[in-house]
Amino acid sequence: MCGKKGMDVPLRTWTRTTNNMKPRSDLFADHDLVFLPGAENTAPTWVPLKSCTWDGPDLRHFKSIRSVYPQNETLFCTILRLKNLEIGHLLHEMKHFRDDEGLDYVEYIFNWLNEYRNRVDGSTHHQNAPQIREIARQRIFPVAQNGKGPKGYDSLEDGKAASPWFISDRKDFEDSFMGKVPLLAFGWETNQKFKGLFATMGLGSRVLSASAKDSPVVGGFRTHHRAYTKLLRRKVDFMVR
């Protein structure tokens, strides 16, 4: 399980016993490593236990190991107290976004944060809200300044009041404002899906449907409507009376 057959046997044996649990913990405390076999596009690697989750999506800093070691759930979850992926793992991932982070990966993490936020019950949601609001102070939002560039956005920005950017949540807003004001680089349909998450983050005032107001303006040249003018002239006597 840790990559060496000689280590795998005692680990399985210890898992079947209920006493003498300390050696199992000490082994992982001493080595602090879990072996992950290579996948199609990744080489085999060793990762510390703190960089693992039992179940959940794979992230850059946290790897799910349930599919790798399904037979060792007791060891990892009961004895070593490895947890499933939680909102805290996703927030940690966001804090470590790189300046050149791919837009797809940023949206991937936001999608999972929104998913996990929607899963929890009321009390847990209330507990997570301060953490989610706090993460909005970090530079985690991909913003397009003058339309979407080669990587889909220009820079990662924070959600502080001094950072002027907006969230288009309707197609007409996206069409009208793209390239004119800084916009969150997610598409308007994605932004619609994240509205609850944005509210928890304290970004409600940045959503264009809440902050933009219609102001019709007549454009082009004005011309008289001759037929309508004649109609009014025929009725002028009645209007005066």
GROMACS elastic network, one bead per residue, 0.5 to 0.9 nm:
[ bonds ]
;  ai    aj funct       b0    kb
    1     4     6  0.70032   500
    1     5     6  0.75670   500
    1     7     6  0.74473   500
    1     8     6  0.52041   500
    1     9     6  0.87539   500
    1    11     6  0.80107   500
    1    12     6  0.88029   500
    1    34     6  0.75946   500
    1    35     6  0.68990   500
    1    36     6  0.87917   500
    1    68     6  0.86902   500
    1    69     6  0.70756   500
    1    72     6  0.85270   500
    2     5     6  0.80531   500
    2     7     6  0.67378   500
    2     8     6  0.65873   500
    2    33     6  0.73245   500
    2    34     6  0.53079   500
    2    36     6  0.81619   500
    2    46     6  0.84674   500
    3     6     6  0.89578   500
    3     7     6  0.78219   500
    3     8     6  0.76981   500
    3    34     6  0.77590   500
    3    35     6  0.53483   500
    3    36     6  0.78879   500
    3    37     6  0.82094   500
    3    46     6  0.86433   500
    4     7     6  0.54847   500
    4     8     6  0.63808   500
    4    35     6  0.89594   500
    5     9     6  0.67236   500
    6     9     6  0.60730   500
    6    10     6  0.76948   500
    7    10     6  0.60095   500
    7    11     6  0.65069   500
    7    12     6  0.89883   500
    8    11     6  0.52740   500
    8    12     6  0.63114   500
    8    13     6  0.87150   500
    9    12     6  0.53400   500
    9    13     6  0.62499   500
    9    14     6  0.87255   500
   10    14     6  0.59842   500
   10    15     6  0.84178   500
   10    24     6  0.89557   500
   11    14     6  0.51971   500
   11    15     6  0.61715   500
   11    16     6  0.89064   500
   11    24     6  0.70983   500
   11    72     6  0.88979   500
   11    75     6  0.80775   500
   12    15     6  0.50621   500
   12    16     6  0.66398   500
   12    71     6  0.89441   500
   12    72     6  0.75543   500
   12    75     6  0.83290   500
   13    16     6  0.54095   500
   13    17     6  0.69266   500
   14    17     6  0.53082   500
   14    18     6  0.79475   500
   14    19     6  0.84728   500
   14    20     6  0.79723   500
   14    21     6  0.73869   500
   14    23     6  0.84325   500
   14    24     6  0.68118   500
   14    75     6  0.83434   500
   15    18     6  0.77190   500
   15    21     6  0.86441   500
   15    24     6  0.82676   500
   15    72     6  0.75753   500
   15    74     6  0.66599   500
   15    75     6  0.56514   500
   15    79     6  0.84492   500
   16    74     6  0.87569   500
   17    20     6  0.77324   500
   17    21     6  0.80694   500
   18    21     6  0.69748   500
   19    22     6  0.85561   500
   20    23     6  0.66414   500
   20    24     6  0.80495   500
   21    24     6  0.55417   500
   21    25     6  0.68052   500
   21    26     6  0.89117   500
   21    79     6  0.75343   500
   22    25     6  0.52065   500
   22    26     6  0.60391   500
   22    27     6  0.85690   500
   23    27     6  0.60169   500
   23    28     6  0.87904   500
   24    27     6  0.53093   500
   24    28     6  0.67894   500
   24    29     6  0.87009   500
   24    75     6  0.82024   500
   24    79     6  0.77840   500
   24    80     6  0.82107   500
   25    28     6  0.54491   500
   25    29     6  0.60085   500
   25    30     6  0.85583   500
   25    79     6  0.72132   500
   25    80     6  0.64222   500
   26    30     6  0.58552   500
   26    31     6  0.84081   500
   27    30     6  0.52770   500
   27    31     6  0.61994   500
   27    32     6  0.78563   500
   28    31     6  0.51354   500
   28    33     6  0.68062   500
   28    34     6  0.84512   500
   28    49     6  0.78115   500
   28    80     6  0.81950   500
   29    32     6  0.51824   500
   29    33     6  0.86244   500
   29    49     6  0.89690   500
   30    33     6  0.86806   500
   31    34     6  0.85213   500
   31    48     6  0.83268   500
   32    47     6  0.79744   500
   32    48     6  0.50956   500
   32    49     6  0.57558   500
   32    50     6  0.80976   500
   33    46     6  0.59255   500
   33    47     6  0.52575   500
   33    49     6  0.57512   500
   33    50     6  0.88781   500
   34    45     6  0.84207   500
   34    46     6  0.55054   500
   34    47     6  0.53178   500
   34    48     6  0.59956   500
   34    49     6  0.61450   500
   34    52     6  0.83656   500
   35    44     6  0.74892   500
   35    45     6  0.59620   500
   35    47     6  0.64690   500
   35    48     6  0.87972   500
   36    39     6  0.88195   500
   36    43     6  0.87775   500
   36    44     6  0.57216   500
   36    45     6  0.53930   500
   36    46     6  0.60748   500
   36    47     6  0.74134   500
   36    63     6  0.88521   500
   36    65     6  0.79085   500
   36    68     6  0.74445   500
   37    42     6  0.86546   500
   37    43     6  0.72711   500
   37    45     6  0.66227   500
   37    46     6  0.87023   500
   37    68     6  0.80446   500
   38    41     6  0.76517   500
   38    42     6  0.52722   500
   38    45     6  0.70810   500
   39    42     6  0.50527   500
   39    43     6  0.66161   500
   39    44     6  0.74840   500
   40    43     6  0.81334   500
   42    45     6  0.85679   500
   47    50     6  0.82147   500
   47    51     6  0.63834   500
   47    52     6  0.76053   500
   47    63     6  0.85695   500
   48    51     6  0.53975   500
   48    52     6  0.71635   500
   49    52     6  0.52994   500
   49    53     6  0.82304   500
   49    82     6  0.80257   500
   50    53     6  0.79732   500
   50    62     6  0.80528   500
   50    82     6  0.83361   500
   51    61     6  0.60678   500
   51    63     6  0.64310   500
   51    64     6  0.89275   500
   52    61     6  0.81788   500
   52    62     6  0.50069   500
   52    64     6  0.57724   500
   52    65     6  0.67520   500
   52    82     6  0.76290   500
   52    83     6  0.84245   500
   52    84     6  0.88655   500
   52    85     6  0.86944   500
   53    56     6  0.69863   500
   53    57     6  0.89317   500
   53    58     6  0.86326   500
   53    62     6  0.63672   500
   53    63     6  0.59134   500
   53    65     6  0.64515   500
   53    66     6  0.80743   500
   53    82     6  0.62893   500
   53    83     6  0.56164   500
   53    84     6  0.51604   500
   53    85     6  0.55211   500
   53    86     6  0.88253   500
   53    89     6  0.89064   500
   54    63     6  0.81592   500
   54    64     6  0.52313   500
   54    65     6  0.53244   500
   54    66     6  0.51628   500
   54    67     6  0.87030   500
   54    73     6  0.81100   500
   54    76     6  0.75602   500
   54    77     6  0.72730   500
   54    82     6  0.61490   500
   54    83     6  0.56788   500
   54    85     6  0.70796   500
   55    58     6  0.88541   500
   55    63     6  0.87042   500
   55    64     6  0.52704   500
   55    65     6  0.67777   500
   55    66     6  0.56281   500
   55    67     6  0.81981   500
   55    83     6  0.76520   500
   55    85     6  0.60924   500
   56    59     6  0.89867   500
   56    63     6  0.83111   500
   56    64     6  0.58699   500
   56    65     6  0.88833   500
   56    66     6  0.86117   500
   56    84     6  0.62175   500
   56    85     6  0.51509   500
   56    86     6  0.83448   500
   57    62     6  0.86103   500
   57    63     6  0.76074   500
   57    64     6  0.65308   500
   57    85     6  0.75253   500
   57   112     6  0.83007   500
   58    61     6  0.83087   500
   58    62     6  0.62150   500
   58    64     6  0.56190   500
   59    62     6  0.50198   500
   59    63     6  0.60549   500
   59    64     6  0.82917   500
   59    89     6  0.88012   500
   59    90     6  0.82215   500
   59    93     6  0.74500   500
   59   109     6  0.82491   500
   60    63     6  0.74109   500
   60    93     6  0.73647   500
   61    89     6  0.85529   500
   61    92     6  0.84637   500
   61    93     6  0.66413   500
   61    96     6  0.89262   500
   62    85     6  0.84084   500
   62    89     6  0.74867   500
   62    93     6  0.83784   500
   64    67     6  0.74706   500
   64    68     6  0.82498   500
   64    84     6  0.80760   500
   64    85     6  0.79235   500
   65    68     6  0.50842   500
   65    69     6  0.61293   500
   65    70     6  0.79192   500
   66    69     6  0.54030   500
   66    70     6  0.51336   500
   66    71     6  0.86079   500
   66    72     6  0.83903   500
   66    73     6  0.74257   500
   67    70     6  0.56743   500
   68    71     6  0.88000   500
   69    72     6  0.54748   500
   69    73     6  0.72579   500
   70    73     6  0.59326   500
   71    74     6  0.80527   500
   71    75     6  0.89598   500
   72    75     6  0.53178   500
   72    76     6  0.63613   500
   72    77     6  0.84430   500
   73    76     6  0.53054   500
   73    77     6  0.56099   500
   73    78     6  0.74190   500
   74    77     6  0.54597   500
   74    78     6  0.50044   500
   74    79     6  0.65258   500
   74    80     6  0.85159   500
   75    78     6  0.58659   500
   75    79     6  0.50628   500
   75    80     6  0.61894   500
   75    81     6  0.82240   500
   75    82     6  0.88962   500
   76    79     6  0.59286   500
   76    81     6  0.60507   500
   76    82     6  0.54471   500
   76    83     6  0.85345   500
   77    80     6  0.57857   500
   77    83     6  0.65073   500
   77    84     6  0.87356   500
   78    81     6  0.52073   500
   78    82     6  0.75627   500
   79    82     6  0.81915   500
   83    86     6  0.79204   500
   85    88     6  0.80521   500
   85    89     6  0.62994   500
   85    90     6  0.80440   500
   86    89     6  0.55092   500
   86    90     6  0.69616   500
   86   116     6  0.74840   500
   87    90     6  0.51605   500
   87    91     6  0.62661   500
   87    92     6  0.86590   500
   87   112     6  0.86974   500
   87   113     6  0.64973   500
   87   116     6  0.64877   500
   87   117     6  0.74081   500
   87   128     6  0.77217   500
   87   132     6  0.86642   500
   88    91     6  0.50868   500
   88    92     6  0.61651   500
   88    93     6  0.86224   500
   88   128     6  0.86378   500
   88   131     6  0.81952   500
   89    92     6  0.51143   500
   89    93     6  0.62837   500
   89    94     6  0.88003   500
   90    94     6  0.63078   500
   90    95     6  0.87693   500
   90   109     6  0.67625   500
   90   110     6  0.84428   500
   90   112     6  0.76191   500
   90   113     6  0.63430   500
   91    94     6  0.50324   500
   91    95     6  0.63110   500
   91    96     6  0.88563   500
   91   109     6  0.88803   500
   91   113     6  0.79450   500
   91   131     6  0.80263   500
   91   132     6  0.75062   500
   91   135     6  0.67821   500
   92    95     6  0.51726   500
   92    96     6  0.66457   500
   93    96     6  0.53526   500
   93    97     6  0.67228   500
   93   109     6  0.78117   500
   94    97     6  0.53403   500
   94   106     6  0.79723   500
   94   109     6  0.74062   500
   94   110     6  0.85972   500
   94   135     6  0.78126   500
   94   138     6  0.83327   500
   94   139     6  0.86251   500
   94   140     6  0.62708   500
   95    98     6  0.88929   500
   95   135     6  0.74301   500
   95   138     6  0.67665   500
   95   139     6  0.78057   500
   95   140     6  0.72249   500
   96   140     6  0.88127   500
   97   100     6  0.82458   500
   97   101     6  0.61708   500
   97   106     6  0.78268   500
   97   139     6  0.81223   500
   97   140     6  0.67688   500
   97   156     6  0.87622   500
   98   102     6  0.86886   500
   98   156     6  0.87839   500
   99   139     6  0.88908   500
   99   155     6  0.71714   500
   99   156     6  0.66604   500
  100   103     6  0.88964   500
  100   151     6  0.83550   500
  100   155     6  0.80640   500
  100   156     6  0.85581   500
  101   104     6  0.85547   500
  101   105     6  0.71464   500
  101   106     6  0.70057   500
  101   142     6  0.89649   500
  101   151     6  0.87519   500
  101   156     6  0.86065   500
  102   105     6  0.54433   500
  102   106     6  0.64787   500
  102   107     6  0.88118   500
  102   151     6  0.67606   500
  102   152     6  0.81555   500
  103   106     6  0.51092   500
  103   107     6  0.61511   500
  103   108     6  0.84560   500
  103   142     6  0.71605   500
  103   151     6  0.68283   500
  103   152     6  0.62312   500
  103   153     6  0.73117   500
  103   185     6  0.80842   500
  103   186     6  0.83083   500
  104   107     6  0.52171   500
  104   108     6  0.60302   500
  104   109     6  0.88010   500
  104   152     6  0.89583   500
  105   109     6  0.63196   500
  105   110     6  0.86438   500
  106   109     6  0.53409   500
  106   110     6  0.63167   500
  106   111     6  0.86186   500
  106   140     6  0.79338   500
  106   141     6  0.81908   500
  106   142     6  0.77693   500
  107   111     6  0.59700   500
  107   112     6  0.86453   500
  107   186     6  0.73384   500
  107   190     6  0.88678   500
  108   111     6  0.51116   500
  108   112     6  0.64471   500
  108   113     6  0.87565   500
  109   112     6  0.51682   500
  109   113     6  0.61437   500
  109   114     6  0.85510   500
  110   113     6  0.50039   500
  110   114     6  0.60542   500
  110   115     6  0.84533   500
  110   194     6  0.82796   500
  110   197     6  0.89430   500
  111   114     6  0.51679   500
  111   115     6  0.61014   500
  111   116     6  0.86849   500
  111   190     6  0.89015   500
  111   194     6  0.80403   500
  112   116     6  0.60246   500
  112   117     6  0.83090   500
  113   116     6  0.52381   500
  113   117     6  0.59467   500
  113   118     6  0.85319   500
  113   197     6  0.82407   500
  114   117     6  0.50682   500
  114   118     6  0.61973   500
  114   119     6  0.87234   500
  114   193     6  0.85162   500
  114   194     6  0.66210   500
  114   196     6  0.81841   500
  114   197     6  0.60414   500
  115   118     6  0.52433   500
  115   119     6  0.63513   500
  116   119     6  0.50096   500
  116   120     6  0.66550   500
  117   120     6  0.59035   500
  117   121     6  0.88767   500
  117   125     6  0.67818   500
  117   128     6  0.80931   500
  117   129     6  0.89344   500
  117   197     6  0.76220   500
  118   121     6  0.80809   500
  118   125     6  0.82584   500
  118   196     6  0.88779   500
  118   197     6  0.88122   500
  119   125     6  0.87761   500
  120   123     6  0.81149   500
  120   124     6  0.59034   500
  120   125     6  0.57953   500
  121   124     6  0.55478   500
  121   125     6  0.59165   500
  121   126     6  0.86354   500
  122   125     6  0.50213   500
  122   126     6  0.61927   500
  122   127     6  0.87480   500
  123   126     6  0.51450   500
  123   127     6  0.64222   500
  123   128     6  0.88312   500
  124   128     6  0.61919   500
  124   129     6  0.86276   500
  125   128     6  0.51459   500
  125   129     6  0.61168   500
  126   129     6  0.53342   500
  126   130     6  0.78236   500
  127   130     6  0.68442   500
  127   131     6  0.79726   500
  128   131     6  0.54437   500
  128   132     6  0.62893   500
  128   133     6  0.87036   500
  129   132     6  0.51150   500
  129   133     6  0.60463   500
  129   134     6  0.85053   500
  129   200     6  0.62249   500
  129   201     6  0.77475   500
  130   133     6  0.50450   500
  130   134     6  0.60225   500
  130   135     6  0.86750   500
  130   200     6  0.84165   500
  130   201     6  0.84675   500
  131   134     6  0.50316   500
  131   135     6  0.62756   500
  131   136     6  0.89262   500
  131   201     6  0.89372   500
  132   135     6  0.52585   500
  132   136     6  0.68024   500
  132   197     6  0.84347   500
  132   200     6  0.68449   500
  132   201     6  0.58350   500
  133   136     6  0.54544   500
  133   137     6  0.75795   500
  133   198     6  0.89587   500
  133   199     6  0.89607   500
  133   200     6  0.61591   500
  133   202     6  0.63051   500
  134   137     6  0.56435   500
  134   138     6  0.77335   500
  134   201     6  0.74849   500
  135   138     6  0.54768   500
  135   139     6  0.85354   500
  135   140     6  0.79973   500
  135   158     6  0.87917   500
  135   159     6  0.87512   500
  135   201     6  0.77449   500
  136   139     6  0.75146   500
  136   140     6  0.71678   500
  136   141     6  0.81742   500
  136   158     6  0.61551   500
  136   159     6  0.51220   500
  136   160     6  0.75128   500
  136   201     6  0.58555   500
  136   202     6  0.78827   500
  136   203     6  0.84186   500
  137   140     6  0.83035   500
  137   157     6  0.89206   500
  137   158     6  0.52596   500
  137   159     6  0.52950   500
  137   160     6  0.57689   500
  138   141     6  0.83113   500
  138   157     6  0.75128   500
  138   159     6  0.71581   500
  138   160     6  0.84834   500
  139   142     6  0.83898   500
  139   155     6  0.88236   500
  139   156     6  0.53000   500
  139   159     6  0.75547   500
  140   156     6  0.55549   500
  140   157     6  0.60404   500
  140   158     6  0.60831   500
  140   159     6  0.83807   500
  141   155     6  0.80516   500
  141   156     6  0.50701   500
  141   157     6  0.51078   500
  141   158     6  0.61587   500
  141   159     6  0.75823   500
  141   184     6  0.68209   500
  141   185     6  0.82097   500
  142   152     6  0.83289   500
  142   153     6  0.57930   500
  142   154     6  0.71637   500
  142   155     6  0.57946   500
  142   157     6  0.64180   500
  142   183     6  0.85141   500
  142   184     6  0.58551   500
  142   185     6  0.56171   500
  142   186     6  0.77842   500
  143   148     6  0.86759   500
  143   152     6  0.87185   500
  143   153     6  0.54253   500
  143   154     6  0.59563   500
  143   155     6  0.56364   500
  143   156     6  0.60458   500
  143   157     6  0.65313   500
  143   165     6  0.72146   500
  143   166     6  0.86196   500
  143   182     6  0.63006   500
  143   183     6  0.54753   500
  143   185     6  0.52106   500
  143   186     6  0.85337   500
  144   147     6  0.56047   500
  144   148     6  0.54666   500
  144   149     6  0.73342   500
  144   152     6  0.72771   500
  144   154     6  0.50424   500
  144   155     6  0.70500   500
  144   165     6  0.87706   500
  144   178     6  0.82517   500
  144   179     6  0.77934   500
  144   181     6  0.85362   500
  144   182     6  0.55501   500
  144   183     6  0.53891   500
  144   184     6  0.62094   500
  144   185     6  0.54718   500
  145   148     6  0.76391   500
  145   149     6  0.88088   500
  145   153     6  0.74861   500
  145   154     6  0.62473   500
  145   155     6  0.82281   500
  145   165     6  0.84079   500
  145   178     6  0.83428   500
  145   179     6  0.64266   500
  145   180     6  0.78303   500
  145   181     6  0.64993   500
  145   183     6  0.65868   500
  145   184     6  0.88428   500
  146   149     6  0.78319   500
  146   153     6  0.88943   500
  146   154     6  0.82217   500
  146   178     6  0.70530   500
  146   180     6  0.65303   500
  146   181     6  0.72348   500
  146   182     6  0.68288   500
  146   183     6  0.86358   500
  147   152     6  0.84380   500
  147   153     6  0.77418   500
  147   154     6  0.87089   500
  147   178     6  0.55757   500
  147   180     6  0.79895   500
  147   181     6  0.88503   500
  147   182     6  0.81823   500
  147   183     6  0.82735   500
  147   185     6  0.86267   500
  148   151     6  0.75298   500
  148   153     6  0.51905   500
  148   154     6  0.73662   500
  148   178     6  0.83584   500
  148   179     6  0.80250   500
  148   185     6  0.70590   500
  149   152     6  0.50396   500
  149   153     6  0.55310   500
  149   154     6  0.64709   500
  150   153     6  0.74515   500
  150   154     6  0.86321   500
  151   154     6  0.75332   500
  152   185     6  0.66957   500
  152   186     6  0.87665   500
  153   156     6  0.80790   500
  153   184     6  0.81888   500
  153   185     6  0.57932   500
  154   185     6  0.88027   500
  157   160     6  0.87566   500
  157   163     6  0.71194   500
  157   165     6  0.85658   500
  158   161     6  0.88176   500
  158   163     6  0.66571   500
  159   162     6  0.82353   500
  159   163     6  0.65056   500
  159   164     6  0.86426   500
  159   165     6  0.86024   500
  159   201     6  0.82968   500
  159   202     6  0.82348   500
  159   203     6  0.70844   500
  160   163     6  0.56452   500
  160   164     6  0.85448   500
  161   164     6  0.71352   500
  164   181     6  0.86974   500
  164   182     6  0.71629   500
  164   206     6  0.86274   500
  165   181     6  0.70336   500
  165   183     6  0.54203   500
  165   184     6  0.69464   500
  165   206     6  0.69827   500
  166   181     6  0.76097   500
  166   182     6  0.62877   500
  166   184     6  0.61463   500
  166   203     6  0.89816   500
  166   205     6  0.84050   500
  166   207     6  0.60174   500
  166   208     6  0.65510   500
  167   174     6  0.86945   500
  167   182     6  0.87537   500
  167   183     6  0.56721   500
  167   184     6  0.53067   500
  167   185     6  0.83851   500
  167   186     6  0.84972   500
  167   188     6  0.79329   500
  167   191     6  0.70589   500
  167   203     6  0.87678   500
  167   206     6  0.56573   500
  167   208     6  0.58471   500
  167   209     6  0.86693   500
  168   171     6  0.75388   500
  168   172     6  0.86833   500
  168   173     6  0.57329   500
  168   174     6  0.53768   500
  168   177     6  0.80864   500
  168   178     6  0.87422   500
  168   183     6  0.68507   500
  168   184     6  0.72718   500
  168   186     6  0.86108   500
  168   187     6  0.77391   500
  168   188     6  0.54594   500
  168   189     6  0.89198   500
  168   191     6  0.69254   500
  168   192     6  0.84822   500
  168   206     6  0.85836   500
  168   207     6  0.62166   500
  168   208     6  0.54674   500
  168   209     6  0.74858   500
  169   172     6  0.88362   500
  169   173     6  0.71016   500
  169   174     6  0.74367   500
  169   187     6  0.80266   500
  169   189     6  0.66566   500
  169   190     6  0.80423   500
  169   191     6  0.54038   500
  169   192     6  0.52898   500
  169   193     6  0.89556   500
  169   195     6  0.83328   500
  169   207     6  0.67047   500
  169   208     6  0.66073   500
  169   209     6  0.66086   500
  170   173     6  0.52898   500
  170   174     6  0.63199   500
  170   175     6  0.87384   500
  170   188     6  0.55284   500
  170   189     6  0.73475   500
  170   191     6  0.85644   500
  170   192     6  0.77046   500
  170   208     6  0.81033   500
  170   209     6  0.73277   500
  171   174     6  0.50216   500
  171   175     6  0.61083   500
  171   176     6  0.84809   500
  171   187     6  0.86790   500
  171   188     6  0.60765   500
  171   189     6  0.79585   500
  172   175     6  0.50976   500
  172   176     6  0.59906   500
  172   177     6  0.84630   500
  173   176     6  0.50388   500
  173   177     6  0.58012   500
  173   178     6  0.79279   500
  173   188     6  0.84400   500
  173   208     6  0.71383   500
  173   209     6  0.80353   500
  173   212     6  0.87769   500
  174   177     6  0.54596   500
  174   178     6  0.54912   500
  174   183     6  0.84014   500
  174   187     6  0.80593   500
  174   188     6  0.66553   500
  175   178     6  0.58595   500
  176   179     6  0.85611   500
  176   180     6  0.79885   500
  177   180     6  0.51906   500
  177   181     6  0.59317   500
  177   182     6  0.83013   500
  177   183     6  0.78571   500
  178   181     6  0.65143   500
  178   182     6  0.75440   500
  178   183     6  0.68205   500
  179   182     6  0.71247   500
  179   183     6  0.81737   500
  180   183     6  0.88043   500
  182   185     6  0.88376   500
  183   186     6  0.84881   500
  184   187     6  0.81196   500
  184   191     6  0.85405   500
  185   188     6  0.88597   500
  186   189     6  0.81939   500
  186   190     6  0.61334   500
  186   191     6  0.64155   500
  187   190     6  0.53241   500
  187   191     6  0.63078   500
  187   192     6  0.87574   500
  188   192     6  0.61770   500
  188   193     6  0.87720   500
  189   192     6  0.50250   500
  189   193     6  0.65195   500
  189   194     6  0.88744   500
  190   193     6  0.51093   500
  190   194     6  0.63778   500
  190   195     6  0.88605   500
  191   195     6  0.62004   500
  191   198     6  0.85769   500
  191   207     6  0.88514   500
  192   195     6  0.53961   500
  192   196     6  0.86812   500
  193   196     6  0.76220   500
  193   197     6  0.85066   500
  194   197     6  0.51328   500
  194   198     6  0.60790   500
  194   199     6  0.86212   500
  195   198     6  0.50604   500
  195   199     6  0.61947   500
  195   200     6  0.87233   500
  195   204     6  0.81219   500
  195   207     6  0.83742   500
  196   199     6  0.50961   500
  196   200     6  0.63676   500
  196   201     6  0.86946   500
  197   200     6  0.51041   500
  197   201     6  0.62384   500
  197   202     6  0.87555   500
  197   203     6  0.88058   500
  198   202     6  0.63027   500
  198   203     6  0.52105   500
  198   204     6  0.63651   500
  198   207     6  0.85407   500
  199   202     6  0.50670   500
  199   203     6  0.55582   500
  199   204     6  0.51305   500
  199   205     6  0.88659   500
  200   203     6  0.75782   500
  200   204     6  0.84715   500
  201   204     6  0.81213   500
  202   205     6  0.79105   500
  203   206     6  0.54832   500
  203   207     6  0.71252   500
  204   207     6  0.55841   500
  204   208     6  0.89308   500
  204   210     6  0.73458   500
  204   211     6  0.86509   500
  205   208     6  0.77514   500
  205   210     6  0.64805   500
  205   211     6  0.60478   500
  206   209     6  0.88036   500
  206   210     6  0.76295   500
  206   211     6  0.67540   500
  207   210     6  0.55635   500
  207   211     6  0.63185   500
  207   212     6  0.82621   500
  208   212     6  0.50809   500
  208   213     6  0.85715   500
  209   212     6  0.58348   500
  209   213     6  0.79972   500
  210   213     6  0.81732   500
  218   221     6  0.88856   500
  218   222     6  0.88288   500
  219   222     6  0.83644   500
  223   226     6  0.88376   500
  224   227     6  0.88841   500
  224   228     6  0.84700   500
  224   229     6  0.75639   500
  225   228     6  0.54609   500
  225   229     6  0.61226   500
  225   230     6  0.88077   500
  226   229     6  0.50121   500
  226   230     6  0.62625   500
  226   231     6  0.86824   500
  227   230     6  0.52229   500
  227   231     6  0.63086   500
  227   232     6  0.88224   500
  228   231     6  0.50300   500
  228   232     6  0.63203   500
  228   233     6  0.87113   500
  229   232     6  0.52163   500
  229   233     6  0.62862   500
  229   234     6  0.88274   500
  230   233     6  0.50561   500
  230   234     6  0.63492   500
  230   235     6  0.88408   500
  231   234     6  0.53223   500
  231   235     6  0.66223   500
  231   236     6  0.88568   500
  232   235     6  0.51263   500
  232   236     6  0.60305   500
  233   236     6  0.50877   500
  233   237     6  0.81500   500
  234   237     6  0.74170   500
  234   238     6  0.86445   500
  235   238     6  0.54253   500
  235   239     6  0.63274   500
  235   240     6  0.88435   500
  236   240     6  0.61643   500
  236   241     6  0.86425   500
  237   240     6  0.52856   500
  237   241     6  0.63497   500
  238   241     6  0.52158   500
